[in-house]
Amino acid sequence: MSALLSATASKSASKLSHSQTGPEREVMKKYLPFGILILALGGCNWLQVATTSGGVLRTPYDPTIAAKEVTWNEARVVRDPAGAIGWSQLSAAYLNLARQTDDNALAVKAEMAARKSLALRRKNNINGALRLAKAILEQHRFQDSLFAAEDGMKIDPSNISAHELHAEILVELGRYDQAWKEYDRYNLASTGLNGMALKAKLLELDGKTADAASILAQAAYKADRNWDMSREADAWFHLTYGKTLSDEGKNEEAVAQFNQAVETNPHDFKSMGFLARIDAAQGNLEEAKSWALKSVGITPTVEVACLLEDIADGEHDAEDSAKYATLVDEVSHPEMYKFLRDPSSMPKLKPHTHDRLYAMYCADHMKNLPDALVAAKKDMISRQDVYAFDTMAWVLHQMGRDREAKPFMAKALARGTMDAKMFYHAGLIDASLANAGLARQELGEAVAVNPDFQYGQGAMAKAELTRLGDLKG
């Protein structure tokens, strides 16, 4: 038995050592011996002592790892500025930190590093090409990222990761049928967890939410048991599964997944934001504020700042309401707010990544509607997915332009996506057009899919149904 344990530990140590780089490897080296010791001493009981709830021995959470990876790789390219691999690795490090902090400037740095890598060497540099496409995608420059992914496929036409990324970008652009064809043609199911997440997303868009949730449940289970996966990546699968459960109206199950994500990655501000939104929609406002404040304390987002503003409005707290309304503007227009604080920093004329969120925020609050329409149009120019059509329809409805809104709403619902908020928007548009029967059907769908889909709006959907005679009391 001891020989077997020793061999197992040796293989695990070798695998972990080769799968990590820079500071991550140092952390693994530091803590892996303790895991091996527990394995040797505890035999079959070692899992109860040294693993996460998913059954995998992981290093303690360290929020500085991603920043250390950036520093380590920055020093590497200084030592070897002509090394294409070094620049590619630096791009990956910037991109990882950008995703964890929602910092668009880091995504731009990731793009620049990837371009440097490709300038030094294109042949066999598929990683550099894919990191370029991912860095551009992170900036929500969808068409540019598609071109970059297609360039990667020219470098290595048989690379399955290139085709997978290409399909993911097609989904973002709203080209769902093309994405399905790519998925089937290149057998993207074979790519493991990423392929599972891609299929789940396509299924959910086609209204097959339960099927999507089943796949994501399997993916989260496998992620928990993957030795090579970072805490942030593992948490992402629980976040994604939780979002799908919430879309099904299974909010208690969704809460369990979001909590698991936060346990795995204590800086998962997105999962905290979802916990805040569910609590608020269910009337648990103190818990909602607690989660929301934790979320914006790590990384402010439009959705959570908006929620805090709405809660403040409900509590007649004008000071907090104004504070969080300003935070929404600052997150939505970071270049402009930087200029207001420092007039020497002139904002550049380039699209920011929050057009859709800002347009929806303005429409929900019936303010700055001309600006919201501009943002919705910019969003639709960049991609024509179901949510772009929904955003445009909702803005036009709030401007009293329901006849213009109707065709956009029809496109948003065309694939059968089971989204309570979209059904709510459709119901109010049809109610305004005096299509009472259709409005009752759509509002009924919203309440049936998820009665707590958004703070305030779930109650408004029920109230409108009552007005239309579908509910009594």
Residue, then its C-alpha position, 0 to 999 in steps of 0.5 A: m500500500s505504501a508503495l502504491l501511495s508513493a507512486t500515486a503521489s509522485k505522479s500527482a506531483s509531476k502532473l501538477s508541476h508541469s501544469q502550473t507556471g510561475p507563482e502558481r507552481e511555487v504555491m503548489k510546491k509549498y502545499l503539495p507535500f502536506g497533501i502527500l503526507i496526509l495521503a500517506l498517513g490517512g490512507c482512504n480517509w485523506l479525502q476528508v481531511a485535505t480536499t475541497s468539497g469537490g474531492v480535490l486537494r487544492t492550494p489555499y485561496d490566494p487572490t494575488i496569484a493572477a497578479k503574480e502571474v502577470t509580474w512573472n511573465e512581464a519579467r520574462v519578456v524583459r529577459d527575452p523580448a524576442g520570445a514569442i512564447g513568452w509574449s503569448q504567456l503574458s497575454a494569457a496572464y493579462l487575460n486571466l487577471a482581466r476576467q477576474t477584475d472585469d478590467n478592460a484595460l488589462a484585456v487591451k494589454a492582453e491583446m497587445a501582448a498576443r499581437k507581439s507574439l504573433a509578430l515575432r512568430r506565426k508558424n505553430n503559434i496557435n496559442g498566440a492567435l487564440r489568445l488574441a481572439k480571446a483578448i478582443l472578445e473580452q473587450h466585446r469587439f465581437q466581429d474583430s474577435l471572429f476574424a482573429a479566431e479565423d486567422g488562428m484556424k489558418i495557422d492550424p486548421s485542425n486545432i479543435s480549440a480554434h473551432e471551439l472558440h470560433a463557435e463561441i464567438l458565433v454564439e455571441l454574435g447571434r449566429y446560432d445555427q452556424a454555431w450548431k453546425e460548427y459544434d457538430r462538424y468538429n465534434l466539439a463535444s470532445t473538448g471536455l468541459n468547455g464543449m459541455a458549456l458551449k452546448a448548454k448555452l446553445l440549448e438554453l438559447d433554444g429554450k431547452t433550459a432543463d437539458a442545459a442545466s443537466i449538462l452544466a450539473q455534470a460539468a460542475y461535478k467534473a470541474d470540482r474533481n479536476w486537479d489541474m483546474s484553478r479555483e476561479a475556473d471551477a467557480w465559473f462552472h458553478l456560476t454558470y450552472g447557477k444562472t441556468l437554474s435561476d433561469e428555470g426558476k429554481n432559485e433555491e438550487a441556484v443559490a446553492q450553486f452561487n454559494q459553492a462558487v463563492e466558497t471555491n473562489p471568495h472573490d467571485f463578485k459575479s456569484m455574489g451579485f446573483l445572490a444579491r439579486i435573488d435575495a432582493a427579488q424574494g424580499n430579503l433586502e438586508e441579505a441582498k444589500s450585504w451580498a451586493l456590497k461585498s460584490v461591488g467592494i471587489t469589482p463594481t458592475v452595472e447590474v449590482a450598482c443598479l440593484l443597490e440604487d433600486i433598494a435605496d429608492g424603495e427605502h426612500d434613501a435619496e443619498d444612497s440612491a444618488k451614490y449608486a446611480t453615479l456608480v452605474d454611470e461611472v462603470s458604464h462610462p469609465e473613460m468619461y469619468k476619468f476625464l472628469r477627474d483629470p481633464s488632461s485625460m481626454p476620452k477616446l472615441k471607442p465603444h465601451t463594453h457596457d452599452r447593453l447594460y447601460a441601455m437596459y438600466c436607463a430603460d428600466h428607470m425611464k431616464n436618459l432614454p435618448d442615450a439608452l437608444v444610442a447605446a442599444k443601437k451600438d450594441m446591435i451593430s456589434r452583435q445581433d443576438v436575442y438579447a440585443f433585440d430584447t434591449m432595443a425593444w425594451v428601450l423603444h417601449q419605454m420611449g412609447r414607440d411600441r409599434e417599432a418595438k414589436p418586430f425587435m421583440a419578435k426576433a428576441l423570442a424567435r428561438g424560444t428562449m425561456d427568459a422571464k425578463m424577455f417575456y415580461h418585456a413582450g407582455l408590456i409591449d403587447a399590452s400597450l398595443a392592446n393585444a390583451g390576449l397575447a400580453r396575458q400569455e407572455l406575462g403568464e410565461a414570465v411568472a411561470v418561468n421565474p416569478d422572482f426574475q428581478y427585484g420589482q419587476g416580478a411583482m409588476a408582471k403579476a400586477e399587470l396580469t391582474r389588471l388584464g384579468d388573468l389573476k384575481g385579487 
